[in-house]
Each structure stands twice: as structure tokens, then as C-alpha cells.
Amino acid sequence: MTGVSATAPSRRPPRLGVHVTDEGVDVAVLASHATAVELCLFDGVEGTLTERRITLSGPVQGVFSASVPGIRPGQRYGFRAHGPWNPAAGLRYNPRKLLVDPYARGLVGDVEHVPQTYGHVVDDDLHGDPYGPADHRDSAGHVPFSVVVDTRDLPGPDPAANRPWTPWSRTVVYEAHVKGLTALHDALPPELRGTYAGLAHPAVVDHLLGLGVTAVELLPVHAFSSEPHLVEKGLTNYWGYSTLGYFAPHAAYATKEARALGPDAVLEEVRRAVHGLHEAGLEVLLDVVYNHTCEGGLPGQHLSWRGLDSTLYYAHDGGVPARLADVTGTGNTLDFRRPAVVGMTLDSLRYWADVVGVDGFRFDLAVTLGRDADGFTPDHPLLVAAQVDPSLHGLKLVAEPWDVGPGGWRTGQFPPPFAEWNDRFRNATRSFWLADPARAAHGLPGHRVRDLATRLAGSVDLFGHTDPPLMRGPAASVNYVTAHDGFTLADLVAYDHKHNAANGEQNRDGTDDNRSWNHGLEGPVHLEGPGADIVPLRRRSIRNLLATLVLSAGTPMITAGDELGRTQHGNNNAYCQDNETSWVSWDLAPWRKDLLTTARWLLLLRREHPALRADRFYSGRPLLPDRRPDLAWYDALGTPFDHARWHDPSVRTLQMVRTAPPPDDDTVMLVVNGALDSVTVVLADEHGGRWRLAWDSVWERPGDERAEAIAGSLHAEPGESTVMEPLSMRVYVLDRAE
């Protein structure tokens, strides 16, 4: 190990990270409380590993930097930061610990869960006093190396150049895990299953296009590491909400060939996958986790930010001894009161937008990103910058509008152009179709129909409060019934309780507010066994949930595999299940094929009927003189709803008539029966035309031969009576008179 001198930094103010130049690299790292920082260059392999250290100049405004000649892409490196070890003051400088560059474009190696990776002294069980003395064991070889990647002239097509730019009104999001989507897909070559390259394989693209989705939202692909408590149990962090690098793709999702060639090949595979999906007309959104890192709470590992500038990067509670503030439930929270944290986040977003070419981002626990000294504000510098940054202009920005801190529920309060996950939609839909019938079966009251109606109409109560009013439109509501976190669609109708024993936490993890209904028996039921009579109703409930999701005003988000009846066997928190519990199964039983056909049909209806794709909130008034209103509500007798009916808990049947604005000449009616009994419905509307039945949730698949028997005819005049089966939903399309 020898010291090496570097040239003085160039005249240009340094950019954080390591950037390739014609002569070598420019290096800059933020460590404002450090006394010195060394760039450490590694060559050789385990057993013959050599390290060269270069002392960086600075600090200048907290940044250490240098121009280092002769360094080429592929070089492995890290940082060592010198300074006070004073944990009581939040300062944790320990130069024996090799630190990952927060701006590294590539990483190789894994985080080992050994004492060497802790800044303070721990025993072999990784327990110790985080306020105790510094550990003097070297962590090099036990933590990943950062790798120099040249992004100046990348090979292959530019994925930012062929974006589909799908408008929000036509967007249908498909939330998927890179590995889980294709790990079991036998139409893919084995070497592509579970990889970035596998995402753009024709078999996957054909499925997505055939289903009718327009955007793939990928669970985290930023480099991440598993938490020590999972490793101790022999588990891993499957979902990836434990970030180690905000610029480096998670290498484990790349093909074996790309991993062998190094981080530049991994990056190329990601870019080619994005480009390939774009070529098919599919957008790519990334689920990004800027609210916390993988370093955990104070007893956690010493990997990057903690060793460079803990009191700057992480929020602290202001106490003595220094304690981390935690509004994320993970042990640490990045401090978005700090310009450097805002800058790192924006730099990362720009990188993935400009270099990788993605089409948008879903921000995990986004309230954390908008917290200043007084709490959440929609005018936070990060949220303002995201609205005006040229690299992010026109991209889709989606907030998960809550965290676990004070005042953490903020659904509807993010500024445009942000859309938001609508948990009120999820709760209302599950309650109406599942929790309420379960209670009614025991003679207990349920929710009123008005909450479901509000969600069907685009949730103006949540997203209409803007200046000027109603500016965001219903597309700002990302509607979902399931997501990666919670029961799958098939499990919602088969389990009353979570079954998370495999997670190793004695079934204490995961939410207990599932609003699910097993329809009388817990778990799977076979057609030939006990309880076979509830199977058709379970399947109908799935179709009711799916139709409510797809046909409501707003932006629907489907969880990968729900269209195929995927089950997690009652596990509603499968974050650590990197196995067939979480992976999508492509081996389809007949009923799953029927469900897929239904999902395709519902999305086709949405795609073909502008009345189902509202891009502005409804007024309830005619769009033109002597025409029908854009939205009208009727009860089972075809009578317009009045105030009293909306507040009557016994009302479980409604008709919703929606009309598209000019020049489209399209009217669609949804008829909902949430009662446990059949209900005679007088078909509504007094403006002429004839209703054509387009879909009924009692059908096992569209075109079911029972259609004629159920409806009497596929056509009916307004004012005619029809019988709706219990817990069912229909879609009628208006055939206008000449």
C-alpha cells in the first residue's frame, strides 16, 4: 500500500462522484466534517489484492476532490474518511472502513455481515455499543468496491430517444419485480430468466401488450443490500427497499454474462432493456427509495454515508447523545433539510432519466422527501425542483404519499405534476366488495356506497384541491387494489388473516388491516373438496375487484401476476421471500386463463371507450345544451340519487352513467350490486339510445354462454328491468339512436 500524488483539481468546480476524462478521472466526494479523505484504488483478486491511496485536496465547501491521471473505466475504488470519532456528537469517522462512493455508477461485490463492516466494535453476533470505541479492523474485501464507469459515449441505442410519451389518460401501470416477473417463465431461455434482458424478451412484451398495460413500474433496481437480521435468518431482501447506491443498477438482476464483463456491461443491459420496452410502446417507471439507506439505525453497518458525513446525510433528533430521527421505520432517514441530500437525489433522478432513459419514478415514502424543519410541505425545494428540472420534464412522477412520521399521511397533497398512490381507493374497493359482505353475512353493518362512488369518479375530494381548483384531474389518482406490499388479488378472496410464518417474525410483521374475505373457509379450496361451492363466488369477487380498478376514473395500477391469479399463500409481507412464493407463475390452470381473458377484455373496454378514461373531473352537468351530463348516479329503480340515499347504509346498488366530452360520442354505464341478494334493476337514463351489455362479472370469461340467460338479451332499453346476481357488476355501452 503506497501513497500516490494527484494533480490539482481542474478549474471547473468539481462534480460529485468519479467522472472519466481524456487524461484519467476527476474525483469529488462530500465529507464536510472530515479532516481528510483518501481515494483508494484496488487491483488484483482476493489474496493478492493491492491498494493505492491518493489523498484528495480540500475541503472546499465540504468537498474533497482531485484530478487523477491514468485511471481508466473498470477501476475499482472506495474512500477512506479521516476525522473525529465522537458518536455522541454524531461524528463517526473511521479510516479503517472502506466507503462506497454515493455517486458510484457501478458496484462489484457484496456486503458481508461480519464485524469488519461496523464502525464501532461488535462481537461475533454483531452486537456492540454504537457509542463505544471505533473498530480498528479493515473492511476492505468485506464491502463492495465502487467501479469507474464511463458514461460519455455509451454503446447501443439511446433509450431516452424513443420514449413512448403515453398520456396519463391512457396510462395503465403494471407493477413488477425484475426477477420475479420472469424467474419461472419457461418461454425465456434459462440465462434470461429473472434478468433485465428478460424484461424485453418477446414473450414478456407480448404478454404485457396483450394484457393492455402501457407502463412497467419496476420495484427497486438501485443497488441494495439485505438487512443483517434477514441474513441471520437465512433470508434476503427480495423487494430491494434497502439502497446501497442511487446511481448503480443492482448487478444481481443482470445476466451472468454481463456480470462477468463488469458494471459497464450491466448498465448496457439495463439500457437495452429500457430501449426494447420503448420500441414496443411500453414506458418504464422506477420505484426509487430516497428516504433511507441500507445502513440502518445507529447499531447498523458503516458502508458509505455514515462514514462520510453522518450528521449531514442523516436526520438526527437533536438530542445528546446524538440519535437518528426515523420517520421511515427503517432506523434512519435521509435529511431533506440539507441541500446536499436534495442535490444527490436530483442528480440520481437526472442520471436515470438522461442516461438510462426511464420514463418516470414512483417515490417510496415520498412524504419524507418533502419534510423541512416544520414537517411536510408541498413547496419543499426537492418537490419544486422536480417540477421544473429539464431532465424530468414530462416524465411521470408518482408519490407514495405517506411515511410513519408525525403528520405522515398526505394523500392528495402533492403538487402537480405528481400523481399519487390512492390508498383510499384501495380501502374503499376492498371494503365494498369483501369486508362489507363478510360483515353482512354475520348481520353486521358495512360502509355506505358513497365512498365507493367517490373513488369510481376519480377521488375529487382528495385531488381536486389545487390553485386553480380541479387542475390535477383524476389521472393524479393512481388507483390500486393490491401492490407488492400486501395480499395478492387471489389471496384477498381466500384469506381472512395473514400467514407470514416463513418470514421468521412469528407472524407479527405485515398489516392486520387487510379488508379481505375468505368467503367462509381459510386458504385454498378445491373444486372436488369441502367448500367447493364458494369457489365461483371467490372468482367473481376477483373479477369485481379487477373491474372496479380498471374501469374507475384515474390511473389503474395492476400488480404483476394478479391477472393470472397469483397467490402468495396468505403471506402479505413477502419482502424477504426470494422464491416461488413471490415469483409469478406462468403455469395456468383453466380458471387462471379465464381470468387473464377477463383482464384483457376489461382493459380493452377502457382503451376503446373514452368515457372510461376521464382526463378531467366530472361536473355532473351537461357538456353541451340538451345533452346528458358527464356523470349521473341512479339507484336500483333508475331514480337519481339524492342526499338521503347517499347516506343510507342499506343502499348497496347503484348505476353510474359516464359520458365523454366532445368530440367523442361515448356513454358507458356501470351497474354495481354489492348486496348479498339478487336485485332487480331498472336500467337508467332518459336521453335515448339503447344499452348493450358489454360485460358481467358473473361471467367466468367474456362471451360466456350464460350471458343471454343472465341478461335476457345483450340489448335493453332504458327503463327495462333486469336481475343482478348478488355481488356482481356490469358494464353497459350506449348504442345511440340514429
Secondary structure as GFF3:
##gff-version 3
##sequence-region A 1 738
A	DSSP	beta_strand	2	3	.	.	.	ID=ss1
A	DSSP	beta_strand	17	20	.	.	.	ID=ss2
A	DSSP	beta_strand	24	30	.	.	.	ID=ss3
A	DSSP	beta_strand	36	43	.	.	.	ID=ss4
A	DSSP	beta_strand	50	55	.	.	.	ID=ss5
A	DSSP	beta_strand	57	60	.	.	.	ID=ss6
A	DSSP	beta_strand	63	69	.	.	.	ID=ss7
A	DSSP	beta_strand	76	82	.	.	.	ID=ss8
A	DSSP	beta_strand	85	86	.	.	.	ID=ss9
A	DSSP	three_ten_helix	87	89	.	.	.	ID=ss10
A	DSSP	beta_strand	91	92	.	.	.	ID=ss11
A	DSSP	beta_strand	106	108	.	.	.	ID=ss12
A	DSSP	three_ten_helix	115	117	.	.	.	ID=ss13
A	DSSP	beta_strand	145	147	.	.	.	ID=ss14
A	DSSP	three_ten_helix	168	170	.	.	.	ID=ss15
A	DSSP	beta_strand	173	176	.	.	.	ID=ss16
A	DSSP	alpha_helix	178	182	.	.	.	ID=ss17
A	DSSP	three_ten_helix	190	192	.	.	.	ID=ss18
A	DSSP	alpha_helix	196	199	.	.	.	ID=ss19
A	DSSP	alpha_helix	202	211	.	.	.	ID=ss20
A	DSSP	beta_strand	215	218	.	.	.	ID=ss21
A	DSSP	beta_strand	222	224	.	.	.	ID=ss22
A	DSSP	alpha_helix	228	232	.	.	.	ID=ss23
A	DSSP	beta_strand	243	249	.	.	.	ID=ss24
A	DSSP	three_ten_helix	251	253	.	.	.	ID=ss25
A	DSSP	alpha_helix	256	261	.	.	.	ID=ss26
A	DSSP	alpha_helix	263	279	.	.	.	ID=ss27
A	DSSP	beta_strand	283	288	.	.	.	ID=ss28
A	DSSP	alpha_helix	305	313	.	.	.	ID=ss29
A	DSSP	alpha_helix	339	354	.	.	.	ID=ss30
A	DSSP	beta_strand	360	363	.	.	.	ID=ss31
A	DSSP	alpha_helix	366	369	.	.	.	ID=ss32
A	DSSP	beta_strand	371	372	.	.	.	ID=ss33
A	DSSP	beta_strand	375	376	.	.	.	ID=ss34
A	DSSP	alpha_helix	381	388	.	.	.	ID=ss35
A	DSSP	three_ten_helix	390	392	.	.	.	ID=ss36
A	DSSP	beta_strand	396	399	.	.	.	ID=ss37
A	DSSP	beta_strand	419	422	.	.	.	ID=ss38
A	DSSP	alpha_helix	423	430	.	.	.	ID=ss39
A	DSSP	pi_helix	431	435	.	.	.	ID=ss40
A	DSSP	alpha_helix	436	440	.	.	.	ID=ss41
A	DSSP	alpha_helix	449	456	.	.	.	ID=ss42
A	DSSP	alpha_helix	460	463	.	.	.	ID=ss43
A	DSSP	three_ten_helix	474	476	.	.	.	ID=ss44
A	DSSP	beta_strand	477	479	.	.	.	ID=ss45
A	DSSP	alpha_helix	489	492	.	.	.	ID=ss46
A	DSSP	three_ten_helix	501	503	.	.	.	ID=ss47
A	DSSP	three_ten_helix	532	534	.	.	.	ID=ss48
A	DSSP	alpha_helix	535	551	.	.	.	ID=ss49
A	DSSP	beta_strand	555	559	.	.	.	ID=ss50
A	DSSP	three_ten_helix	562	564	.	.	.	ID=ss51
A	DSSP	alpha_helix	590	608	.	.	.	ID=ss52
A	DSSP	three_ten_helix	610	612	.	.	.	ID=ss53
A	DSSP	beta_strand	631	634	.	.	.	ID=ss54
A	DSSP	alpha_helix	643	646	.	.	.	ID=ss55
A	DSSP	beta_strand	653	659	.	.	.	ID=ss56
A	DSSP	beta_strand	667	673	.	.	.	ID=ss57
A	DSSP	beta_strand	679	682	.	.	.	ID=ss58
A	DSSP	beta_strand	690	696	.	.	.	ID=ss59
A	DSSP	alpha_helix	707	711	.	.	.	ID=ss60
A	DSSP	beta_strand	715	716	.	.	.	ID=ss61
A	DSSP	beta_strand	721	724	.	.	.	ID=ss62
A	DSSP	beta_strand	728	735	.	.	.	ID=ss63
###
